[in-house]
């Protein structure tokens, strides 16, 4: 692992520390400060000349601050003569703006991809993008991991019986099916209609949930409108328990209050994003799983120029990934 250096941005310090513990490395030293007018300054405290540098920084809320810090941090590494810079972005913000749904709107996911490349990234490592096509927005290599094996291992340890995997909407069927195929059991799909930007109406259920434990999987929980509406709808149709699992705990706006007052029995997320204080204090049904070992193993393989996609075939399910 000679020549490898890992840094953590402000949004992912704890995760970067866990990755370094897994790899038996010291976290790179850097000082991130703010000028009185709000401008960001990054000062590297370690020599990175000729080094293979990995910067761990999720672009989670506050999205714009964390994104700009990521760009400035990479510029510091580039100007300090790092040999290669890999932007490790466990949660990629602006991923939902991946197309022009209506006229006169931006494709911000592509804009952010261009900014990351221009700032000096030679490679990107990310997890569970909201839309797979964002991989094609980058003109540099991108490794796309998934938290599916980490979450599946947790659910297998629960030894659940008589459960059914439910997709909260038609667009999420691919994600839900990835879990269902690994866990077994039956599969069901909900059909929803968005009444307003903050209001969801569930219309139909394809499948059977009466008297069964329901598992709902998604890539992120943002405002929790969809999953809470799904939980209410499924409970009214006889579901015994409701469990929600997602990779990214965005928990924006009314999400925590909605989940706190919902029919949800268990919530499982990963540490791609640090929990906000409201979630830590009020969500007693919340379990957080770590993706540090998965990220760490991917970083090790990238540094050694080994296959990252080979992790998918590993017998150790905690290290599985797709690239």
FENNOR-V420608 format. One record per run of one state. SS is the DSSP state (hx for helix, st for strand, lp for the rest). FROM is the first residue (numbers start at 1). TO is the last residue. If there is no record, write none. Layout:
BEGIN
ss:SS from:FROM to:TO
ss:SS from:FROM to:TO
END
This chain:
BEGIN
ss:lp from:1 to:3
ss:st from:4 to:8
ss:lp from:9 to:9
ss:hx from:10 to:23
ss:lp from:24 to:29
ss:st from:30 to:34
ss:lp from:35 to:39
ss:st from:40 to:44
ss:lp from:45 to:51
ss:st from:52 to:56
ss:lp from:57 to:62
ss:hx from:63 to:79
ss:lp from:80 to:83
ss:st from:84 to:89
ss:lp from:90 to:107
ss:hx from:108 to:119
ss:lp from:120 to:122
ss:st from:123 to:127
ss:lp from:128 to:131
ss:hx from:132 to:137
ss:lp from:138 to:140
ss:st from:141 to:145
ss:lp from:146 to:147
ss:hx from:148 to:157
ss:lp from:158 to:162
ss:st from:163 to:167
ss:lp from:168 to:169
ss:hx from:170 to:183
ss:lp from:184 to:185
ss:st from:186 to:196
ss:lp from:197 to:198
ss:st from:199 to:206
ss:lp from:207 to:212
ss:st from:213 to:221
ss:lp from:222 to:224
ss:hx from:225 to:236
ss:lp from:237 to:240
ss:st from:241 to:249
ss:lp from:250 to:254
ss:hx from:255 to:260
ss:lp from:261 to:265
ss:st from:266 to:270
ss:lp from:271 to:276
ss:hx from:277 to:282
ss:lp from:283 to:285
ss:st from:286 to:289
ss:lp from:290 to:291
ss:hx from:292 to:303
ss:lp from:304 to:308
ss:hx from:309 to:313
ss:lp from:314 to:316
ss:hx from:317 to:319
ss:lp from:320 to:323
END
